[in-house]
Amino acid sequence: MKKIAFVFPGYGCSHAGMGKGICEYSEKTKEIYEKASGVLGFDCTEISVKGKAAEVSDEEISFQLQFLQQLALYEAAKEILPEAEALIGYSAGEITAMTAGGVFTLEDGIAVANAYRDMRKAAVGAGKLDAYRLRGVKHEFVSLVSDKCMTGFVQMNAVEAPEQTVIVGDEDGLKVVLKELAKHKVVPAKLKDSLALHTVMVFPYVSKLQDAMRGIEHHELSVKMYSTLYGKLVDVMTLPSDYFAKQQVNAVRFYEAVSAAKEDGFDAFVILGKDKDLLTAVKNVVDAENAFVADSAEDLQKIAEKIKE
């Protein structure tokens, strides 16, 4: 029997019809959407099933809808697939992972999701930085070069593979860092857009998220979680408010978290919700046949059959 780790994508996976294949799968998945509708003040089922792309991607509700879909998929997976033995959340996906893992109740998880939305909106309003994906260079070296930069601002934003990272920064800082990396034949690929999230630039907005979370009750993890803040297994989540404050100003160590899970014997990784980039990132660590994406209960059924093979 394969050991399964469920992966919860971060912000940006909402899409039209995202609830169609899951919100009415069972009484438990229905209950998730019904409770959330009462808390959020709108019909989450209706917009998740029939909402247009522009509606479900509205920054006021986008992450909340994504949060609900992933929780419902996780609830259905508990009936369809072998029992989950580990959870991994990419960036804000750790809010959903912790809710699935019992740290927060559904209602409190929604409150955290709302606090994250508000923090993110404030950070977006502060402006954008440029971002580059770097391949063919070890992330330790990229970190060293970025840390030495004394001109402008540059910070490593994500570790996607042993030799693939994302850096963000302003014009002056990036000019210095990219010039140094060019000496080592590193060819950067500029990304379409980038925010200051997962850099120290977001620090002024993190305190509001932290304050909002301090009043929310939390519990012990009921399932193992591999942290994308630390890139390793965390057994105890004592202060989620402090954890998420640190998470938002540090690089996402997704590659290391998945690698740690693989080293501990996990051999099937199921991404809950559409995220092609995250699927690629998982495949940087595990064989393609052991990486799956589930966007509906039907997808979970198909995965169950493949896992049995």
C-alpha positions, -999 to +999 in steps of 0.1 A: +000+000+000+014+034-010+019+061+016+000+092+005+009+128+011-017+154+002-005+187-013-026+219-009-018+246-035-014+282-026-032+313-038-043+314-074-059+280-082-096+291-084-113+285-117-149+285-130-168+253-121-142+244-094-169+231-070-189+211-096-172+178-090-169+179-052-193+202-033-222+178-035-203+145-034-213+135+001-231+149+031-197+159+046-186+179+016-221+195+014-218+205+050-184+222+044-200+245+018-232+250+038-213+260+069-190+283+049-219+300+033-233+309+067-199+323+078-190+342+046-225+355+038-229+342+003-239+309-014-205+292-017-220+262-036-237+284-062-207+305-071-183+275-069-204+256-094-219+283-116-197+313-111-179+328-140-141+330-141-141+367-131-164+360-102-144+331-087-111+349-092-123+381-073-097+388-047-124+391-020-135+355-023-110+337-045-088+321-018-119+312+004-134+292-026-101+275-031-098+267+006-133+251+005-126+230-026-094+216-012-110+208+022-139+191+004-115+171-018-096+161+013-128+149+029-138+129-001-103+115-004-106+100+031-135+079+017-119+070-016-082+067-010-061+050+016-058+072+048-036+103+045-004+101+064+011+135+056+000+170+045+021+196+026+008+231+019+024+255-006+025+290+009-011+300+018-020+263+012-006+257+047-038+274+061-058+247+043-034+219+053-036+229+090-074+230+089-074+196+073-050+185+100-072+197+128-052+227+139-083+249+131-120+242+129-136+250+096-150+283+109-116+293+124-099+282+092-121+306+072-113+334+097-075+327+090-082+326+053-099+360+055-070+375+075-046+362+049-067+378+021-066+411+039-028+409+044-023+399+008-044+428-005-024+453+015+009+438+002-004+439-034-013+475-030+023+483-020+035+475-054+053+448-074+088+436-078+104+418-108+109+381-106+132+356-123+133+318-124+169+305-123+178+271-135+210+251-135+224+267-104+222+253-068+198+272-045+225+275-019+247+295-043+217+317-053+210+325-017+247+333-011+248+357-040+215+374-030+225+378+006+258+395-004+239+421-025+243+455-009+227+475-038+190+476-039+169+446-028+169+410-038+156+379-020+151+343-029+114+337-031+110+300-036+131+268-038+115+246-066+143+221-072+180+215-063+190+238-092+158+258-097+148+288-077+128+321-080+143+354-069+125+387-066+138+422-063+140+458-075+159+469-106+191+479-088+194+447-068+185+424-096+211+440-119+239+432-095+228+397-087+220+387-123+254+400-134+272+379-109+251+348-118+259+354-155+295+348-147+285+312-140+265+309-172+231+312-154+204+323-179+175+339-160+139+337-172+118+367-163+084+359-149+052+378-160+046+394-126+055+391-090+045+403-056+065+411-025+051+380-007+077+357+009+102+385+012+110+409+040+092+436+020+059+422+032+069+426+069+049+458+075+016+439+066+023+407+084+016+420+119-021+424+110-023+387+100-005+378+132-028+399+154-059+384+137-046+349+143-037+353+179-073+353+190-081+321+171-081+289+190-058+261+177-053+225+184-026+198+179-019+184+144-038+151+138-018+143+107+020+148+100+028+180+082+059+188+062+065+225+065+073+246+034+087+273+058+113+249+073+115+223+045+110+194+070+085+176+092+069+195+120+053+175+148+038+204+168+022+236+158+023+257+190+019+292+177+003+294+142+002+331+143+040+334+147+045+306+122+026+323+094+043+356+102+076+339+095+063+321+065+053+352+047+087+369+049+107+337+040+112+317+008+088+288+001+109+256+006+086+234-012+112+212-028+128+204+005+094+196+021+085+171-006+120+156-005+118+151+032+085+133+028+099+111+001+129+103+023+104+092+050+088+067+027+060+087+011+056+074-024+023+090-037+017+128-038-019+140-045-023+177-053-058+188-043-069+213-069-056+223-104-021+236-103+002+226-132+032+245-118+029+226-085+026+193-103+058+201-121+075+210-088+064+177-073+078+158-103+111+175-096+113+151-066+093+120-074+086+099-105+058+112-127+036+081-121+036+090-083+024+126-087-014+132-092-038+161-094-074+158-082-099+185-091-130+164-085-143+132-068-140+115-101-103+123-103-099+108-068-116+076-080-092+074-110-062+080-087-074+052-064-074+028-093-039+039-104-025+035-068-038-001-067-020-010-099 
